[in-house]
Structure formats: C-alpha cells, structure tokens
Amino acid sequence: PRMPSQPRGVLACSLAPGEQKNRQDELSELSRQAIARQSTADGVLLRFTASPEMNTRLHDVAAAEARCCPLLDISVHAAGEMLELRVSGASEAQPIIKLMFQSPDAA
C-alpha cells in the first residue's frame, strides 16, 4: 500500500489562545496603519510611512510571526519613503494570510 506523503508543515499557530488574540489585535492595528495594501500572487504587501519606530515595529512583528508561523515568509524592506511588509506562503496558507492581514473595512 502507498503511504500518504508527509505534509511540509503544520498550518497552525504555536501561540496559546490568549496570545493568539493579542497577536491578532496587534496585526489588526498594524493593518489599519498601512497606507497601501496590495494582494500578491502568494500573499500580501503592506506599505507604511517610514519612521524608526515603524521600522522597529515591523521587524518585531516579522520576527514574532516567524517563530510561531514558520510556513509564512515575512520580510520588511525599505522602499524610499516607505517601509514594506511582505507576507507570503504556500497556497494552503493563503486563508491564514488574508485573515491575519485583512483590510480594516473587511473586519
């Protein structure tokens, strides 16, 4: 008999439920501060006005998400007067990305 292939990883957050709520609140607040949002082929791109505080915050969020959601690729890039937060993942991660970084008016 053929064995099913092993999944590449588990699509689950490693945070406890209370921590998940706090993180989602933080991500929702961050999403509200984005001045532009763009869907990409494999995720979302959020743009923010560059400042030292926003740079620190975006890097902190990217590092925190990398620890609890290793299947997501989250990076921060400077783009002129803007900071970009890119979040991408495999097709099975797309619903999670949309939920995490949904448009404030979609909430």
C-alpha positions in Angstrom: 0.0 0.0 0.0 1.1 3.5 -0.7 1.8 5.8 2.2 0.4 9.3 2.1 3.0 12.0 1.6 4.0 13.9 4.7 2.8 17.5 4.9 5.5 20.1 4.6 4.5 21.6 7.9 1.5 22.2 10.1 -0.7 25.1 9.3 -1.3 26.0 12.9 -0.2 28.8 15.2 2.0 27.8 18.1 0.7 30.5 20.4 -1.8 29.8 23.2 -5.3 31.1 22.5 -4.9 34.2 24.6 -1.6 35.0 22.9 -3.3 34.4 19.5 -6.0 37.0 20.4 -3.3 39.6 21.4 -1.3 38.9 18.3 -4.4 39.2 16.0 -5.2 42.5 17.8 -1.7 43.7 17.1 -1.8 42.7 13.5 -5.2 44.3 13.0 -3.9 47.6 14.5 -0.8 47.4 12.2 -3.0 46.7 9.2 -5.1 49.9 10.0 -1.8 51.9 9.9 -0.9 50.7 6.4 -1.2 53.4 3.8 -1.4 50.9 1.0 -2.3 47.2 0.7 -1.7 45.0 -2.3 -2.5 41.4 -2.9 0.3 39.4 -4.4 0.4 36.1 -6.2 1.3 34.4 -2.9 0.3 36.8 -0.1 0.0 40.4 0.7 2.2 43.5 0.6 1.5 46.3 3.1 3.2 49.7 2.8 3.8 52.1 5.7 5.3 55.6 6.1 8.9 55.1 7.1 10.0 56.0 10.6 12.4 54.5 13.0 9.5 53.4 15.3 7.6 51.7 12.4 10.8 50.0 11.2 11.3 48.5 14.7 7.7 47.5 15.0 7.6 45.8 11.6 10.8 43.9 12.2 9.5 42.9 15.7 6.2 41.6 14.1 8.1 39.8 11.3 10.4 38.1 13.9 7.5 37.1 16.2 5.5 35.7 13.3 8.5 33.7 12.1 8.7 32.0 15.5 5.0 30.9 15.6 4.1 30.6 11.9 7.2 29.1 10.2 5.3 28.4 7.0 4.9 32.1 6.3 7.6 34.1 4.7 7.5 37.6 6.3 10.0 40.3 5.5 10.5 44.0 5.8 12.0 46.2 3.1 12.8 49.9 2.8 11.4 51.4 -0.4 12.2 55.1 -0.5 10.0 57.0 2.0 8.1 53.7 2.6 8.5 50.5 4.5 7.1 47.4 3.0 5.9 44.3 4.9 5.7 41.3 2.6 3.8 38.2 3.8 3.8 35.2 1.6 3.2 31.5 1.8 2.1 28.3 0.0 -1.4 28.1 -1.4 -2.7 26.4 1.7 -1.5 29.4 3.8 -3.5 32.0 1.8 -6.6 31.9 4.0 -4.4 32.5 7.1 -2.6 35.4 5.5 -5.9 37.0 4.4 -7.3 36.6 7.9 -4.1 37.9 9.6 -3.7 41.0 7.4 -7.2 41.7 6.2 -8.3 45.1 5.2 -9.7 47.0 8.2 -13.0 47.5 6.4 -13.3 43.8 5.9 -13.3 43.1 9.6 
